[in-house]
Amino acid sequence: MISLKPLMLSGREVWPLIEGGKGVAATNGLSSGAWAAAGGVGTISGVNNVLIDDNGERVPLIFKGRTRLERHEELISYSIAAGISQARIGYDVSNGQGRLHMNVLWEMGGCERVLHGVLEGAKGLIHGITCGAGMPYRLAEIAARYDVYYYPIVSSARAFNALWKRAYNRVSDWLGGVVYEDPWRAGGHNGLSNSEDPKSPEPPMPRVQALRNTMRSFGLDETPIVMAGGVWHLNDWSDWIDNPELGPMAFQFGTRPLLTRESPIPDSWKQRLLTLDEGDVLLHRFSPTGFYSSAVYNDFLAELAARSEREAAFASAPDAERGLTVEIPFGTRGRTVFVKPEDAENIDAWVKAGYSQAMKTPDDTLVYVAPEKAREIKRDQADCMGCLSFCKFSNWSDRDEYTTGKPPDPRSFCIQKTLQDIAHEGDVDNELMFAGHNVYRFKQDPFYSNGFVPTVRQLVDRIVTGQ
């Protein structure tokens, strides 16, 4: 058994239990407000959430702009209005209890503008900002401007060291805590570096201990660390609680809050969570962000995996040094390219199987897809609305003349489209379905027997017991 004690977070003593923020309407004012009302820290998604009008009705985002930049501006305006509306709902639902945070991705399109807009329009309603997916150097100064606490999400002591030395040391009073997100176990986008092996998970304790040692070197002995990724039962973490070597600890729950009555995700998503087995979550690198991410392996990810397997290097002229010597047709204008002999055989088989459309990648390769998939990819690229600061799939960038300077990458996908579709339509087979690697525990945990779906308060009360 554990003996959980309240912890000072964002200016108030609360349960050291934080609702993971997620993105694109996967947490909202109702779910986060309920988590705060139960005495913890609720976290609204600040990533393309849903705008609720004064009558309590959802206002859909319908793009009218003809250009990417016009749609990008529409997306930012909508995101600010949506964030404010959800903050108001969350604050009302919390009934003055707990704390309310907002989660943003530093690499989302217009992140700083969204932060300024929401924090200005929801003054006093949001108590903290969590932020990951990139190196948010300016997060501290933005948070301090609005008197809210900031919680950077990192996956290593080295990352926090860089953030502190470059920026955070000047705005230390508003550092509410540091979120350590386990890059091998967390759902969504993960902070694996190029030096780390995605197939060889490292235990979190030494990495969190290294983070605490780094923080202590900066005088941050009492600043909480938030453990995120792989957290299910607190009994699993009993040796972390009140551990003097680790210092003050809080715990973030990303996957478990998906399955509550207040959770805004569709019922089809909730029901699928109850059926998953260990190993059903894939750590992959198909995301247009360029980051690793973890999601349920379904038909959507299977198609992306198969797409990348139908890939071959090419050159516009023979290149004997690289072995690109066999001429094959490319495109509809009678052009030809040169590939390796073994790839020529594979390409012939792919074409005969119906994957007859070759699409160039930024890496001088071709991927082969069915004609209808090629049309879908091109349509999604053309419909880009700049939801990321840098997008491999569409080659959008919200700086540098609005382009990455590289060709669009057909091996990826439109993340805005698929996350909006699963959040509102609930097609759990053909859309990206983020989840942490512990999601299989829904099926094993007796708390969810017979398909039981708890309220947020029932879940928090259960977590406090250690279970």
Secondary structure, DSSP 8 states (H G I E B T S, - for coil): ------EEETTEEE-SEEE---STTSS-HHHHHHHHHTTSEEEEE-SS--EE-TTS-EE------SSHHHHHHHHHHHHHHHHHHHHHHHHHHHTT-SEEEEEEETTBTTHHHHHHHHHHHTTTT--EEEEESS--TTHHHHHHHTT-EEEEEESSHHHHHHHHHHTGGGGGGGB--EEEE-TTT-SEEE---TTS-TTS---HHHHHHHHHHHHHHTT-TTS-EEEESS---GGGGTTTTT-TTT-SEEEEESSGGGSSSS--S-HHHHHHHTT--TT-EEEE---TTSSEEEEE-SHHHHHHHHHHHSEEE-BSS-BGGGTB-EEEEETTTTEEEEE-HHHHHHHHHHHHTT--EEEE-TTSEEEEE-HHHHHHHHHHHHT----BSB-TTT--BSSGGG--SS---TTS--HHHHHHHHHHT--TTTS--B--TTTTHHHH-GGGGGG----HHHHHHHHHTT-
